[in-house]
Amino acid sequence: MAEERRFRSASGAPIALRRRQHSASCRELAVRGPRLQLRSLSAATSAVWLAAYGLFALCENSMVLSAAIFITLIGLIIYLHFVKIDQESLLVIGSLGIQVTSSYASGKESTTFIEMGQVKDVVINEAIHMQKVIYYLCILLRDSEDPQGVSEVVPLFQSSKPRLDCLIEVYKSCQEILEQRKTAPQSS
């Protein structure tokens, strides 16, 4: 069963939250940001190449055109492979842990797995960014030496930056699974 809802990011860009429930203790939550806009990419590339052509016309050195094309292509590859994230997903499995995956525009995926024994809680935090209060979801990891302490805070959905209404939906889904885990009888 999959359900998709539309929201907005902190910057106002349209995003989509897809919820998929695999079982009672396993949910996948994916936030998909806006696709790469070919129009803006073409405009930026054209501007760089026109500026390079203007320099070429002034100095009549073909290295300027070659350098502009080379730098633009390398920059585009770097942007698509390391910067532009199309989708961020969170797979919460009550008995195992939480898997966080980022899917880049080039097709590359980056995955992190956090064992459920390390998870203390999932919370919505707030931060001040550019004279504005923004909210973000994060996982609090247990401190191995102090059971009441937190050793690390792992922020989620850093690229898409969903607004509070979207974060509340994700938070509630995560808390349902964490509550099931707390109320389930512990096996020794």
N, C-alpha and C positions, 0 to 999 in steps of 0.2 A: 504494500500500500504506500503510494507516494503522493505527496501533496506539495504544491508550490504556491508561494505567496510573494507578492511584490512589495518592496520596501524602498527606502532611500538611504544612501550612505550619509555620513556626517557632512560631506561636501555637497550633498543634494543630488548626486548621480543615482540613477535607477539601479537597484540590485534585486536579486531574486533569492529567496530562501526555499530550498527544497528539503522537505522532511520525509524520510523513508524509515518505516518501522519494520525491521527484519524479524524481531520477536519481542516478547515483553521486556527483555533486559538488553536489547540491542537496537540502537537507533543511529541513523546517519543523518547529519545535518550539514547541508552544503550551501554556502553563500557564493553566488555567481555574480561577478561584477560586470560592468559594461564591456562589450567586445571592443577590440582594437578598431578604431575608426580609420578606414582607408583614406578618407578625405583629409583628415588632419595630418596623417602620415605623409601623404602625397604633397600637401602644402609645405610642410617642413623640409622635405627633401628637395622640392622645387626651389624654395628660397635659398637653401645652401648652394645648390648647383647654379642658380642665377647669379648669386654673389661671386662664386668662383669664376663664372664666365666673364663677369665684369672685371675681375682682377686679371683674367687672362687677356682680355681686350686691351687693358692698360699696359701690362708688362710683356705680353706676347710670349709667355713661358708656359708650355704645355704641362709642366709639372704641377701647376696650380689646379688644373682640371683633374688630373690623375689623382692628386692628393684629396681633393674634395669628394670624388667618387669613392675612393678607398675608405676615407674616414666615415662617410655617410653609411656605407655598407657595413663596416665593422661596428659602428654605433648601433645600427639597426639590429644586427645579430646579438649584440650584448644586451640591448633593451629587451628583445623578445625572449632571450634565454635566461636572463638573470633578474629582470626588473618587473615586467608586465605579468601580473598574476591574474588569470582568468577566473579561477575558482579556488576557494578554500573550504575544506570539509573537515568535519569532526565525526568520527565513528566512536560511539560510546558503547562498550560491551561490559555489562555489569560484573561479570566473573573474571574478565581479563584485564581491561584497561581502556585507555583512550588513545586513539590514533588520530593525529593531526596531519592533513595532507594539503599541500599547496600545488596547484597545477598551473604551470606557466604557459604563455601564449605559444611558445615553441613546441609544446608537448612534454617538456620535462616536468617531472613530479618530484617533490621533496616531501618525505614522510618522516614523522617522529612518533614514537610509541611511548606511552607512559603507563607503567603498570598500575593497576588499581590500588595496590598496597601503598604506593607512593602518594596517591591523591588524597589530600586532606579535604578539599572542597573546591567547588566551582563557584565563582562570585562575579558580580558586575562591579567594576571599579570605575572611578571617575578621575579625569585628569584635565588640566588646563592646557589648551593648545591654541596658540595664536589668538589670545584674548577670548577664547570660547571654551566652555566646559564640554568635554566629550566623554562618552562612556565606552568602556571596553570590557570584554569578557576575559577572564583569566582563570587558570588552574593554580590552586595553591598546593604546593608539594610539602609533604611531611618532613620535618627535621628528624633525622635518625637518632640524634642525641636527646632531643627534647620533644616528647610526644605531643605537647600542646603548641609547639612552635612551628613556624613555617620556614623551610630552607630556601625555597625559590618560588617566584611568581612567573608563570608562563602565560604571556598574553596570546589571545587567539584573534583571528580575523584582522590582522594588522594591516593588510592591504585593502580590503573592502571597507573597513571601518563602518559597520552598520550602525544605524541610530538605535536609540534605547528601545523602541517598540519591537524591533527585530531581535535585539539581544535578550529581551525578556522571554520571547518564545523559545530561544535556544537554551536559556538558563532553566526554564521550567522543565524542558525535556531532560536536560542533564540531571536536575535535582530529583526527578521521578526515579531515574535509574539508580542514583546514589542512595536514595531513601530505601529502595528495594534491597540494596546491598546491605544497608545498616540493619534492616528489620529481619533479614534472612538469618536462620540459625547458623552460627559459626561451626564449621566442622574442624575437629582437631586431628 
